[in-house]
């Protein structure tokens, strides 16, 4: 969540951010900044709640969390690259 707060301040100049790219690297879908930054953490939280409900061990939940964080950082890098073009 802290990453989303930082990204919200970083992208404060843009009212909309890209959330969906095609294979040709063209943006197909934009969302408002706060919605676009909240989608992935909400999906990550749902995945972790599902994993906890299925009895996944804590160590594996930490591993899943770190993987989701890396993917989210890659997404933020793509958003930043697209907005600075």
Secondary structure, DSSP 4 states (H G I P E B T S, - for coil): -HHHHHHHHHTTT-SEEEEEE-TTS-EEEEEEHHHHHHHHHHHHHHHHHHHHHTT--HHHHHHHHHHHHHHHHHHHHHHHHHHT-
